[in-house]
Amino acid sequence: MKWNLSVPLALMLALGPVVLVAQHGGGGGGGGGGQQRQAQRPSTGGGGGTMSQTRDRTRDQSRDQIRKQDRDRLHTQATTQQRDQYRTCDRTMAQTRTQARTMAQNANGKGFNAENARRQQEQLREQVRTMEQNRAQLYNGLNQDQQNAVQNRNQAMQQAHERIQNRLQEMEQELNGAEPNGKRVAEQARATEREMKTYQREFRQMGDDLGLQKD
């Protein structure tokens, strides 16, 4: 009897841990699988966002590098003659803007003289003509690669020149009227100067793009 009782007891002791492991292991495995799936979801989302940011940074760096390479290549193509032409054009633009400001100041005063204003307006028109001719000469002297790089800026300057011409035309009509109004002439002169500021800003940005501002 003692032997018969000891055998089942031994079997229970031996099989007990296996049963317990099987019972808890199944539930634990399911729980572990759930925890693993839950952990994977945010990891996948976070990893995707990080990879996207990395791709964006890589793309931006590549774009910046290409721009720098293009800029360096254009700068090496700039010639001494082009830089001289650029400085001449820029000086002409500065002088033309000064002339427009001076005309606005003279026209706005009490001693407004229509005849003097007409002469100043004619001088201003001539300076604008010279300014545009110098710019066109510089642009036409660029090689095809340079022209392609600053084509948009050149178009912006042409549009600004058309607006300047319109302002000068309005000023001329006012001065050729029966009783020219000094305040209106002054405003037209200031508007002309503002358009020339835009013109010169585009021109200087073009010079920077091409490396023409260097001595």
C-alpha positions as CSV (number, residue, x, y, z in Angstrom):
1,M,0.0,0.0,0.0
2,K,2.8,2.3,0.8
3,W,4.3,1.6,-2.6
4,N,0.9,2.2,-4.4
5,L,0.3,5.5,-2.7
6,S,3.8,6.8,-3.3
7,V,3.5,6.3,-7.1
8,P,0.5,8.6,-7.6
9,L,2.0,11.1,-5.3
10,A,5.2,11.1,-7.2
11,L,3.3,11.5,-10.5
12,M,1.4,14.4,-9.1
13,L,4.5,16.1,-7.9
14,A,6.2,15.6,-11.3
15,L,3.2,16.6,-13.5
16,G,2.0,19.5,-11.3
17,P,4.5,22.1,-12.6
18,V,3.9,21.0,-16.2
19,V,0.1,21.6,-15.8
20,L,0.7,24.9,-14.2
21,V,3.1,26.0,-16.9
22,A,0.7,24.9,-19.6
23,Q,-2.2,26.8,-18.0
24,H,-0.3,30.0,-17.3
25,G,1.9,29.8,-20.4
26,G,-1.1,29.9,-22.7
27,G,-2.6,32.9,-21.1
28,G,0.8,34.5,-20.7
29,G,1.6,33.8,-24.3
30,G,-1.6,35.4,-25.4
31,G,-0.9,38.4,-23.2
32,G,2.6,38.6,-24.4
33,G,1.5,38.5,-28.0
34,G,-0.9,41.3,-27.3
35,Q,1.7,43.3,-25.5
36,Q,4.1,42.7,-28.4
37,R,1.5,43.8,-31.0
38,Q,0.7,46.9,-29.0
39,A,4.4,47.7,-28.7
40,Q,4.8,47.3,-32.4
41,R,2.1,49.7,-33.4
42,P,3.6,52.9,-32.0
43,S,7.1,51.7,-33.0
44,T,6.0,51.4,-36.6
45,G,4.3,54.7,-36.6
46,G,7.2,56.5,-34.9
47,G,9.7,54.7,-37.1
48,G,7.8,55.8,-40.2
49,G,7.8,59.4,-39.1
50,T,11.4,59.3,-38.3
51,M,12.2,57.8,-41.7
52,S,10.1,60.4,-43.4
53,Q,12.0,63.2,-41.6
54,T,15.3,61.6,-42.5
55,R,14.3,61.5,-46.2
56,D,13.2,65.1,-46.1
57,R,16.5,66.2,-44.5
58,T,18.4,64.1,-47.1
59,R,16.4,65.6,-49.9
60,D,16.9,69.2,-48.6
61,Q,20.6,68.6,-48.2
62,S,20.9,67.2,-51.7
63,R,19.0,70.2,-53.1
64,D,21.1,72.7,-51.2
65,Q,24.3,70.9,-52.4
66,I,23.1,71.1,-56.0
67,R,22.2,74.8,-55.7
68,K,25.7,75.5,-54.3
69,Q,27.3,73.6,-57.1
70,D,25.3,75.5,-59.7
71,R,26.1,78.8,-58.0
72,D,29.8,78.0,-57.9
73,R,29.7,76.9,-61.5
74,L,28.0,80.2,-62.6
75,H,30.5,82.3,-60.5
76,T,33.4,80.7,-62.3
77,Q,31.9,81.8,-65.7
78,A,31.8,85.5,-64.7
79,T,34.3,87.5,-66.7
80,T,36.0,90.8,-65.8
81,Q,34.1,92.5,-68.6
82,Q,30.8,91.4,-67.2
83,R,31.7,92.6,-63.7
84,D,32.7,96.0,-65.2
85,Q,29.4,96.3,-67.1
86,Y,27.6,95.3,-63.9
87,R,29.2,98.0,-61.9
88,T,28.4,100.6,-64.6
89,C,24.8,99.6,-64.7
90,D,24.4,99.7,-60.9
91,R,25.9,103.2,-60.8
92,T,23.5,104.4,-63.5
93,M,20.6,103.0,-61.6
94,A,21.7,104.7,-58.4
95,Q,22.1,108.0,-60.2
96,T,18.6,107.6,-61.8
97,R,17.0,107.0,-58.4
98,T,18.7,110.1,-57.0
99,Q,17.4,112.1,-59.9
100,A,13.9,110.9,-59.3
101,R,14.1,111.8,-55.6
102,T,15.5,115.2,-56.3
103,M,12.7,115.9,-58.8
104,A,10.1,114.8,-56.2
105,Q,11.6,117.2,-53.6
106,N,11.7,120.1,-56.0
107,A,8.1,119.6,-57.3
108,N,6.7,119.3,-53.8
109,G,8.0,122.7,-52.7
110,K,6.3,126.1,-52.9
111,G,8.6,127.3,-55.6
112,F,7.5,124.6,-58.1
113,N,8.5,125.6,-61.6
114,A,6.9,123.7,-64.4
115,E,9.6,124.5,-66.9
116,N,12.4,123.3,-64.7
117,A,10.3,120.2,-63.9
118,R,10.0,119.4,-67.7
119,R,13.8,119.6,-68.1
120,Q,14.3,117.4,-65.1
121,Q,11.7,114.9,-66.4
122,E,13.5,114.8,-69.8
123,Q,16.8,114.1,-68.0
124,L,15.2,111.4,-66.0
125,R,13.8,109.8,-69.1
126,E,17.2,109.8,-70.7
127,Q,18.8,108.3,-67.7
128,V,16.2,105.5,-67.6
129,R,16.8,104.8,-71.3
130,T,20.5,104.6,-70.7
131,M,19.9,102.4,-67.6
132,E,17.8,99.9,-69.6
133,Q,20.2,99.9,-72.6
134,N,23.1,99.0,-70.3
135,R,21.1,96.2,-68.6
136,A,20.1,94.7,-71.9
137,Q,23.7,94.9,-73.2
138,L,24.9,93.1,-70.1
139,Y,22.2,90.4,-70.3
140,N,22.7,89.8,-74.0
141,G,26.5,89.4,-73.4
142,L,25.9,86.5,-71.0
143,N,26.4,83.0,-72.2
144,Q,23.4,80.7,-72.5
145,D,24.0,79.0,-69.2
146,Q,24.1,82.4,-67.4
147,Q,21.0,83.7,-69.2
148,N,19.0,80.6,-68.3
149,A,19.9,81.0,-64.6
150,V,18.7,84.6,-64.4
151,Q,15.9,84.6,-67.0
152,N,13.2,85.2,-64.4
153,R,15.0,88.1,-62.9
154,N,15.6,89.6,-66.3
155,Q,11.8,89.4,-67.0
156,A,11.1,91.0,-63.6
157,M,13.4,93.9,-64.6
158,Q,11.7,94.3,-67.9
159,Q,8.3,94.5,-66.2
160,A,9.6,97.0,-63.7
161,H,11.0,99.1,-66.7
162,E,7.6,99.1,-68.3
163,R,6.0,100.4,-65.0
164,I,8.7,103.1,-64.9
165,Q,7.9,104.1,-68.4
166,N,4.2,104.4,-67.5
167,R,5.1,106.7,-64.5
168,L,7.2,108.9,-66.7
169,Q,4.4,109.1,-69.2
170,E,2.0,110.2,-66.5
171,M,4.4,112.8,-65.4
172,E,4.9,114.1,-68.9
173,Q,1.1,114.4,-69.4
174,E,0.8,116.4,-66.1
175,L,3.7,118.7,-67.0
176,N,2.3,119.3,-70.5
177,G,-1.1,120.3,-69.1
178,A,-2.5,123.8,-68.9
179,E,-1.8,124.1,-65.1
180,P,0.7,121.4,-63.9
181,N,0.2,120.4,-60.3
182,G,3.5,120.2,-58.4
183,K,2.1,117.7,-55.8
184,R,1.0,115.3,-58.5
185,V,4.3,115.6,-60.2
186,A,6.1,114.9,-56.9
187,E,4.0,111.8,-56.3
188,Q,4.7,110.5,-59.8
189,A,8.4,111.1,-59.3
190,R,8.3,109.2,-56.0
191,A,6.4,106.3,-57.7
192,T,9.1,106.3,-60.4
193,E,11.8,106.0,-57.7
194,R,10.0,103.1,-56.0
195,E,9.8,101.2,-59.3
196,M,13.4,101.9,-59.9
197,K,14.2,100.5,-56.5
198,T,12.5,97.3,-57.4
199,Y,14.4,97.3,-60.7
200,Q,17.8,97.7,-59.0
201,R,17.0,95.1,-56.3
202,E,16.3,92.5,-59.0
203,F,19.5,93.6,-60.8
204,R,21.6,93.2,-57.7
205,Q,20.2,89.8,-57.0
206,M,21.0,88.8,-60.5
207,G,24.6,90.0,-60.0
208,D,24.8,88.0,-56.8
209,D,23.5,84.9,-58.6
210,L,26.1,85.2,-61.3
211,G,29.0,86.3,-59.1
212,L,29.3,89.7,-60.8
213,Q,29.5,91.7,-57.5
214,K,33.0,90.4,-56.8
215,D,35.9,92.5,-57.6
